[in-house]
Amino acid sequence: MTAKRPPRTATVPQGRTRRLLHFGRAVGELAAGAAAEGLSRLARGQVPKASAMMLTPANASRLANRLSRLRGAAMKFGQLMSMDGHGVLPPQFTELLGSLRDQAHVMPASQLAEVLEQEYGVGWHRRFRQFSFEPVAAASIGQVHRATTHDGRVLALKIQYPGVRESIDSDVANLALLAKTPGLVPAGLDPAPLFERVRRVLHQETDYVAEARALAEYRERLGDDELFVVPEVDAEHSTGRILATSFQPGDTIDHLAAPGVPQAHRDRVAEALCHLVVREIFELRLVQTDPNFANYLYDPETRRVALLDFGATQTVSLQRVEHLRALGRAMRDQDADAMTRAARRAGFIAETDPPDQARGVVNLILTIGEPLAHDRPFDFARSDLFKRSFEAGREQFFGDGFSHAPPPDLVFLQRKMVGVFMLCTRLKARVNLARLFGAQL
């Protein structure tokens, strides 16, 4: 595996008062950073704007560091903003928040030992022949440790941070207060739906018993696959706050973007990822909806990809499959009338929406679907499609072009597809999307 920088250690703050203190510090740090930026701009003869002073790389670094220390809902918010903020937040701000996707502060050994003793009991270390106190990964909800059982099984133990589950609702309320910091959130952007989304996701993802069931179900439905491998749950060492699975070696998949990786190899992996999304929606009807790059581990020895983290797994109803097929056919044919009917059935637009507003939503979806209309490889590195889509979506949003949010299940499916396409862009891949999706339409 590629060498990693030493992990940053910080005790997970527990209790509403202690976590509120950290949020207060975040506000103070952002305000101080904005003031310093404002003075600097005044010294250069510039007229500072609130958003320009707040959304600076230095403030992004401060915010990412504070959210990484908090973990839980606070860090999940930063992760979502790093992925969903494209076209709204400045690129450097989004990029720095992106460090939260696969790099969090880790628990000190003393706190980790307390959690292990609470879950496994006194003498927990006797369960294992070997246990590594250095985590192999750290995210918003927990950190992963490698352990070897006495019979030789190598396990990945996803250990939930203490107090994260209990602090979800209060963290979301505190985030709402943080978002009121002048200049942090673009004027006209209501973050409340995003906060509610984070709250629901966190409650689902902190239920490790439910995640174990989802992982086992996904593994069974996927079956044997040439490229993808799904870990196996180890029930003996799993608890309500520890999820034990078979250990999967590898690096995060975006390492394939490194110089020297052949184009054909990147194209092969990217095509397989896009095909997997198609299979998840139309065949398995079970979607792992968190497209965090760290949830795909590529093993250069086996040339296979391990799929991780099933906390946000979502089933897809037969009715929704038909809705998506109709949307896909309309995208392929670039048929505005068919798209209007399909978007209305799916819930993207309502009968009561003004014609201009409905037309704007339909045109946006048709723009996103352009690759389905052409039977040739779509070049993710060279296309400006995502830029045009984000700009059109932002214009539609700020122009009061959406009277209601899409159904929650569509929001999660949309996030999965956007995340996979972002990964394809990172890999500079070329994929024939029309052929992949066309087989299901």
N, C-alpha and C positions, 0 to 999 in steps of 0.2 A: 504494500500500500504506500501511497505517497506520504512523505513526512508531513506531519501537521505541527502547527505552532502550539506551544504549551498552553493548556487550558487555563482560563482565568477562573479563580476560585472566589466564591462569595456565598455566604449563608443565605438561604431562601428566607426572606422576611415573612413572618407569620403574624396573623391577627390584623384586623381592619385598621387599627391605629398605626401600627408600624408600617403597613403598606401605604396608608394615606400619607405618611410622612415622606415616603419616597416619591410619591406623586407630587407633593408640594415642592420637593427639591427639584424635580424635573421642571416644574413651572419656573422656579427661580433661575435655574441654569439657562433655560431657553430665553427668559427675559433679559438676563445679563448678557448673553451672547448677542441678542438682537440689539441691545443698547450699544455694545461695543462696535457692532457692524454699522449702526447708524452714525456714530461719531466718526468712524473711519470714512464713511461716504461723505459726510458733511465736510471733513477735512479735504476731501478731493474735489469739493465743489459740486457734489451731486445732491439731488433731492431724494432722501430715502423714503421708500414705501414700506408699510408694515409687513407685507408678505415677503418682499425682497430681503428685509432684515431678518425675518424669522426663518425662512426656508433656505438657509445657507448650509454648505457642507459641514462647517464646524458645529452648527446646531444639530444637524442630522447625526453626527458622531456622538454628541452629548446624549441625544434622545435614545439612540440605539444602545448606548452603554447603560443608561438607566433602565430601559425596558428589559435588557438582558439580565440585569441584576434581579429584577422583580419576577421575571418568568410568568407563567400562567397567562391570564387573559391579556395582560399588558403586552407581553411579548408576542402573543398571537396577533394582536392588533397591528404591531409593527410588521410582522410577516405579511399579513394581508395587504397592508398599504404598500409594501415593497413590490407586490405582484399586481395589485389592482390599481395602484396609483399612477401607472403609466398614462401620460396624456393629461394628467391633472397636476401632479407634483413635479418639480424640477428633476431632470434626469439624475443629477448628482445626489440629490436628497433621496430619491428612490433607490439608487445603487447602494448608498451607505446603509439604509434600512435593510437592504437585501442581505447584509451580513447576518441578520437575525435568522435567516432561513436555516442555517446549518451550524451556527456558532453561538452558544450561550455560555454564561458563567456556569460553573459546575459547583455542586455542593462540596464543602470541605469534608474530609474523611470522617470527622467526628459526627457530622449531621447525617451523612450517608449511613454510618454504622447504626445510628439511632433508628433510622427508617427500617433497616434490615432486621434489627432486633424486634421492632414492633410487628413486623409482618411474619417473620420466621420464628421468633422466640429467642430466648437466651441460648447461646451456643450455636447461632445460625451458621457460623463458618464451618461447622462440622458436616454440613450438607454437601460441601464441595471439596474436591481434591485441590482445586485452585480457584481463586477469585481475584480479579484484577480491580484494584481500587481506582485505576485511571480509566475514565469512561472512553468508549470508542465513539460516542456521539452524545450531544446534549442539545435539547430543543426546548420548546415552550412549556411542555407539560412534565417531562421527565428526562432522565439521562440513561444511556445504555451501557451496561457493563458485561464484560466477557467472563464466563465461569465454566469450569470443567467439572463434571460430576465424577463420582468414584468409579462409575462403569465406563468412563471415557467419552461421554457425550459433551460436546461443546455447545454452550447455550449463550444466547443474548438475553440479558435481563433488563427489561425496560422498567425502571424504577421511578415511580411518580414522586414529584417534589412534595414535601409535606405542606399541607395547608392550601394547596392549589385548588383542589375541588371545592373547599369551603369558601374560598375567597372570590369565586367567579363573579357572583352578582355585585359584590361591593367594588371589585376591580372595574367592572364595566361602568358602574356609576361614577367612579373616579376618573375613568377615561373620558367620560362625557364632560366632566369639569375641565380636564386638561385640554380638551378640544376647543374650549372657549377662549384659550389664550389668543389674543389678537394676532392675526397673521399666520397662525399655524395651519388652519383649515381655510381653503379658498372661500372667499365671500360667495354666498349663494349655495354652497355645498352643505347639505344636511347630513351629518355623519350618523344620525340616530339609527337608520337601518343597518349600517355596517356594525355598530355596537351591538345591536340585537342579534345580528348574525353571528358575531364573535361569541356572544353569551350562549347561544344555542349549540354552536360547534363545540365549545369547551365542555359543556355539560355532557355531550355525547362522547367526546374524546377522553374524558377522565373516567369513563366506565370501562375498566379493563376486562371485566367479565363479558360485557357485550362485544368488545373488540375481539376477544378470543373466539367467540362464536362467529363473528363476521369473517375473521381470518380463515377459520376452518371451512366455512361455507364457500368462500372465494376460492380457496385451494382446491376444493372438491369440484366446483364448477369449471375452473380453468383446466384441470387435468394435467396430463403430461404435455409440456410445451418445449419446443426446440430451443427457444431463446430465454423464456422467462421461468423463474423459479420462485415459489412462495414458501416462506418458512413454515415449519410445523410447530404447533403449540405444544408445549411441555406442561401438562396439567399438574404434574407432581410439584413443580416449583413455581407455579403461578398462584397469586393471591389477588385480593381486591385492588391492591396498589402495586403489584409486580406482575408483569406479563413476561413469561419465559417462553422463548422459542428457540428453534435450532439456529445456530450462528451462521450468518452468511458473510463471507469475505468480499472485499471489493472497495472501490472508490466511488464517490458520487459521480453520477453519469456525465456531468458536465466536464469531467476531466477529458472526455473524448474530444473536446474542442481544442486541446493543446496542440501546438505545432507538431507536425510529423504524422498525425493520425490520417490515414488515407481517406479521401472523399468517399470512396465506395463503402468503406466501413462505417463512417458516420451516417451515410444515407441508409444503410441496412438497418442500423439500430433505430434511427428516427422513423423509418417506415414501419418497423415492428411496433414502436410505441403508438403511432397513429392507428395502426391496425388493431392494437389492443383496445384503444378507446372505442372503436367501432364494435368490437366483439363485446365489450363490457355493456354497451348500451343496447345493442340489438340482439345479441345471442345470450350472454350470461344474465343480462338484466340485473347486474350487480356491479356498482361502480365505486372504486376507491377514489373519492372526490378531492383528495388533498394532493395537488401536483407539485409539492415541494421537491426540488431537485434532489435533496438528501434522501428522499424516499425511493430512489432508484440507485442501486449499487451495481456497478459493472465490475465483473471479475475477469481480468485479462487472460487468466489461465484457461478458464472454461468458455470465455466469450459469451457468458450469459448474464442476464440482468435479474437481480433479486428485487422483488416488490415488497416494500415495507410499509408499516403504519396503516392499519385498517380501522382506526378510530372514527373516521368520518365516512364509512362505507354506506352507500345508499342503494336501495332497491329501485328498480324502474318498472312501473306498471305497464301492462300490455297496451292500455289506452295511450300512455305517454309515448311508447314506442311508435305507435301509429301517428301521433302528432309530429314526432321528430322526422318520421319518414316523409310526411307531407311537406314539412319545412325543407327537408333536403331536396326533394324533387323540385320544389319551386326555386330553390337556389340554383340547382343544376340547370334548369330551363330559363333562369332569370325572368320568371313570369310574375309580374307585380300583382295581377289579379289572384292567381293561385296563392301567392305569398300572403296576401291580405286575408284570405279565408283561413289559411293554415295558422297564421299568427293569431288570429282571433280565437280559433279553437284551442290553441296552446296556452293562451292567456297573456300574450305579449301586448295585445291591444284589446279594447273593450268596445262593445256596440255604442257606448255613449261617448267615446273619444271623438273630438273634432276631426274632420277629414284631413286637415293639414297635419295634425299631430300623428294620426294613424299612418299617413303617407310617409312621414319622416321616419317612423319606426320601421316600416316595410323597406324603405330604401336603404336604411342602415343594415338590415339583415341581408338584403341582396348584395350589398357591397362586401360584407363578410364572406358571403358564399361564392364569390367570384372564382376561386380555385376549383370549385366543383363543376364549373361550366366548360372547362378546358381539359381534354384528355392528354395531359402532358405533365412532366414533373414541375412542381411548384418550388421555386428557388426562394427559400426562406431568407437567405442572406441578402439577396438583391431586391426583393419586392418591397414596395412601400405600402402594401395593403394594410398592415397593422397600424401604421402611422395615420393613414387616411381614415381607418375605422375609428381609432381613438379620437381623432379630431372631429369626425362627424358625430360620434357619440357624445363628446363633451359639448359640442354646439347644441345638440338636441337636448342634453340635460340642462345646461344653463339657460336654454331658451324655453324652459318649462315644457319640454317636449314629451315628458313622461308623466302621466297623471297617476300612475300607480306602479308599484314594483312588480316584476314578473313573479310567478309562483316560486316559493322557496326551492322546490326540487330542481327547477330549471336554472336557478341561480347557481346551485352547486354543480350541475352538469356543465353549465357554461364555464365556470371557473376551471373545471378539469380540462376541458378542451383548450381554453386559452393558455393554461399552464403548460400543456404538452406542446402547443404550437410555439410558446416562448422557448421551451427547451430545444425544439427543432431549429429555432432561430439562433440560439446559442451555439448549436452544433454546426451552423451554416449548412444545413442539409437540403437535399432536393428530394421531394416526395410527390408521387402522383396521387393527390388527394381525391381527384375525381374517380379514379379507378377503385380506390379503397372504399370510399363511401358509396359509390355507384352500385357496388355489389349488393348493398342492403336496401336500395331505393326502388 
